[in-house]
Amino acid sequence: MKKQPAKNVKFTNNEPVKKIPGGSQRESTIVSRAAFPMVRRREQLNALFLNHCATGNIETTLKKSDEQLVHRMALETIATGTHPMVRKRAIEAVRLFPTSASFALLTDLSGSGEDDYIRSHALRALGAMGVSIAVPTLIKSLKEPSTRIRFAAENGLRSTVAKLGGESIRPLMQEERNKRIRAILQAVVTEKHGKGRKGGSRLSPSEATKEKK
């Protein structure tokens, strides 16, 4: 016997049989005419972020008025139906809006994102913002057990040093008691001057928790 479709449901968003938070069957939404520009802009950004060759165009295409929309897209999980590539590009694009709200969003995602992929995207974007207040968060993430997180944090530090110079991390590097972490920070600083090994040092989970000097 075939299962009868649920009644009073006007739209189904291809949800799995098992109901998940943020998902389920939704009724169609009536959009006011005044909201059309926002809906149209959202579709434009969806297309931009889904374009695999769009990286170079994102900076020139985004407008200052897009900040809140990009923030919203950066927070949308897969449960909302947002394509993973769209969210990744949205997180990367947050760095292009140098505001306290953008910094707070990336900091939150770098520590509380739902998985290592989201956290690593946020860490890279945080470093690419080129602000010294991001350095403590990036250094702390070098001690994470996840290789993906550590790699993203190291790349984020390189981006920060590329914009602000080695002095942006030198004070914290000198205070760092973990000699393995300090070696990585030293490598990041020397790479700025063309003396470091490309790619830097890598921490294994066991190395990150070794005895402090």
Buried (B, 14 or more C-beta within 10 A) or exposed (E): EEEEEEEEEEEEEEBEEEEEEEBEBEEEEEEEEEEEEEEEBBEEBBEBBEEEEBEEEBEEEBEEEBBEBBBEBBBBBBBEEBEEBBBBBBBBBBBBBEEEEBBEBBBEBBBEBEEBBBBBBBBBBBBBBBBBEBBEBBBBBBBBEBBBBBBBBBBBBBBBBBBBEBEBBBEBBEEBEBEBBBBBBBBBBBBBEEEBEEEBBEBEEEBBEEEEE
